[in-house]
C-alpha cells in the first residue's frame, strides 16, 4: 500500500510553503543529502523535499526507502542503512543518519566502510574468521587446526558472527563470558581455550590493521585438574587385556613415553638396530603424516632392554614401511588414531581402571614414574622431548600431592621461646 500523508499534515505543508522554498535552497547547499530512488507510484514524478520530508507535491505520497548521498575524498558515497544494518525506512531515520554522518565529517572520523553495506560485510566477524581459518589451516597441523576450527564454528562465529570486528569491545567479551558461565556446559579450562582463540584472532586482525587495539580479554581463573597417571602395575594389567597383535605399540608407548602420533609414524628408515637408536622426525597429526614432530626438531630414543627386544621382534615380522602396523583387509597400514584409542579404552575398562586418556596413560605416567624413581626434571624433560623446562615442572604439583600427607601429619612444633627454655634446661643438666 502506497504511503499517503494525512489531512493535518497536508494543512501544515500549505502553511509552510514559503518556508519550504527556503529549506530546499539550503538543502541544495548541504554536502550530505537525503535522497530516494523511488518515484511517486501514482504520477511517477520524483519526490521533492519539504520541511516534513520527501513527498510528491501532487499526490502527497511519500517514499518507503531513503539513502544518504555525499561526496567524500572525490568518491561518491551512498548510505542505505545505519552501521548496525537498520534500513533508512523513514524520513526521521534518514535525518538521524545524516546528522551522525555530518558530525563524523566535522570531527574527521568518518569512515565509509562502517556505513556502506558492501564494505561493512568485509569486517563482519564471520567473514574475517573464514579468512583467518583459511590462513591457519595452511600453517597448522591437522590436529591443532581441528581444535581451533571447532571453537570458531561451534562457539565464536554463532555468537559474534554478525558483529563488526572494529566495534567489539572488552565489554562485549565480558558479556560473552557471562553467557558461557550461565550456560554451564563448558569447563573453566574450555572457556579459557575459547578466549585464547579470540585473542589470537584479534592479534591477527591487528597485524592486518583491521583494528588498531586488541580489546582487553577477560581473565579466566582455571582450577587445574589433578594429573592422572598409571603405575607400572596398572599399565601391565591393561596390556594383558590388549589383543596380542596390538600389544607391541602399547608396550613401546608405556616404556618410552613417546607421543602417540610419533610412535604411529615410526618407519624403518628411522631405526638403526646395529647402533641402537630410533630417530623421531615424523608424526601423524590425526591421520595425516607430517615430516616434523611437535618440537620441530628430531628426538632420539635409545634401543635398550625391552625397547630393543620389541623393535627386534617387529623387524622379524616386518610388513611395509611402518614399524607398528595394523592389519586392515589383509593389508598392513599404520595404526589409525581412532582405532588405537578404541583398543586402549576397551582394555582399560576390562582391567577395571578408572577414566584416563591414552595420552595420560603414556606421557603423564612415564614422567611421574621416573620422577618418583628419583630422576631430575631435566632428565625426564629430555626423555619426553620437552622444549621448555616449564612443561616438565607441571608435574611438581603432583609430586606435592604425593607427599601432602607427610606435611599434614599432626606434630607439635615448639615456639622459639619453648625451644630456648628446653635448650637452657639441657645445658644445666
Order of alpha helices (4+ residues) and beta strands (2+ residues): alpha-alpha-beta-beta-beta-beta-beta-alpha-alpha-alpha-alpha-alpha-alpha-alpha-alpha-alpha-alpha-beta-beta-beta-beta-beta-alpha-beta-beta-alpha-alpha-alpha-alpha-alpha-alpha-alpha
